[in-house]
C-alpha cells in the first residue's frame, strides 16, 4: 500500500491542491488501484513557498499543479502502487 498525502493547507489549497487530490482520486478508481493507494489530505507540510506539496511514501514533491497531476500520478504513484 502506497500512502499519498496531498497538502490542503491554505497556500497549497489556493494553488490547486484540491483539484490535484480530485484528479488522483479519479485516476485511482480508473486504474483499479483502490487497494494499492491510500489517498489522504494533509494539513500544512511546511513547504508553503514551494507550491503544492505531495508526499508519496516517504518522498515529498513540490510545485505540483492541477495541469500536471495526471502525469505525476502515472510517473510517480502508479509504479510504486504496482510494486506493492
C-alpha positions as CSV (number, residue, x, y, z in Angstrom):
1,X,0.0,0.0,0.0
2,X,1.4,3.4,-1.0
3,X,0.3,6.3,1.1
4,X,-0.2,9.6,-0.8
5,X,-0.7,12.8,1.2
6,X,-1.8,16.0,-0.6
7,X,-1.3,19.2,1.3
8,X,-4.5,21.0,1.8
9,X,-3.1,23.9,3.8
10,X,-4.2,27.4,2.7
11,X,-1.2,28.1,0.5
12,X,-1.4,24.8,-1.4
13,X,-5.2,25.0,-1.5
14,X,-5.2,28.3,-3.4
15,X,-2.7,26.8,-5.8
16,X,-5.0,23.9,-6.7
17,X,-4.3,21.1,-4.2
18,X,-8.0,20.2,-4.0
19,X,-8.1,19.7,-7.8
20,X,-4.9,17.6,-7.6
21,X,-6.5,15.4,-5.0
22,X,-9.6,15.0,-7.1
23,X,-7.6,14.0,-10.1
24,X,-5.7,11.4,-8.1
25,X,-8.9,10.1,-6.7
26,X,-10.4,9.7,-10.2
27,X,-7.2,8.0,-11.5
28,X,-7.0,5.6,-8.6
29,X,-10.5,4.5,-9.4
30,X,-9.9,4.4,-13.2
31,X,-6.8,2.3,-12.8
32,X,-8.3,0.0,-10.2
33,X,-5.7,0.9,-7.5
34,X,-8.1,1.3,-4.6
35,X,-6.3,-1.5,-2.7
36,X,-2.8,-0.2,-3.5
37,X,-3.1,3.6,-2.9
38,X,-4.2,5.3,0.3
39,X,-5.0,8.9,-0.7
40,X,-5.3,11.4,2.2
41,X,-5.4,15.1,2.7
42,X,-2.8,16.6,5.0
43,X,-2.6,19.8,7.0
44,X,0.3,22.1,6.1
45,X,3.5,20.3,5.2
46,X,5.5,23.5,5.9
47,X,6.8,24.0,2.4
48,X,4.4,26.8,1.5
49,X,6.9,28.8,-0.7
50,X,7.5,25.8,-2.9
51,X,4.0,25.3,-4.3
52,X,1.6,22.4,-3.8
53,X,3.3,19.6,-1.8
54,X,2.5,15.9,-2.1
55,X,4.1,13.1,-0.1
56,X,4.3,9.7,-1.8
57,X,5.5,7.2,0.8
58,X,8.5,8.9,2.4
59,X,9.3,11.3,-0.5
60,X,7.9,14.8,-0.7
61,X,7.4,16.5,-4.0
62,X,6.8,20.2,-4.5
63,X,5.5,22.6,-7.2
64,X,2.7,20.3,-8.4
65,X,0.0,21.9,-10.5
66,X,-3.5,20.7,-11.4
67,X,-2.4,20.6,-15.0
68,X,0.4,18.2,-14.3
69,X,-1.4,15.9,-11.8
70,X,-2.2,13.1,-14.2
71,X,1.4,12.9,-15.5
72,X,2.7,12.9,-11.9
73,X,0.3,10.2,-11.0
74,X,1.4,7.9,-13.8
75,X,5.1,8.7,-13.3
76,X,5.4,8.6,-9.5
77,X,2.4,6.9,-7.9
78,X,1.5,4.1,-10.3
79,X,4.9,2.4,-10.4
80,X,5.0,2.3,-6.5
81,X,1.5,1.0,-6.3
82,X,2.1,-1.8,-8.8
83,X,5.2,-2.8,-6.7
84,X,3.2,-3.1,-3.5
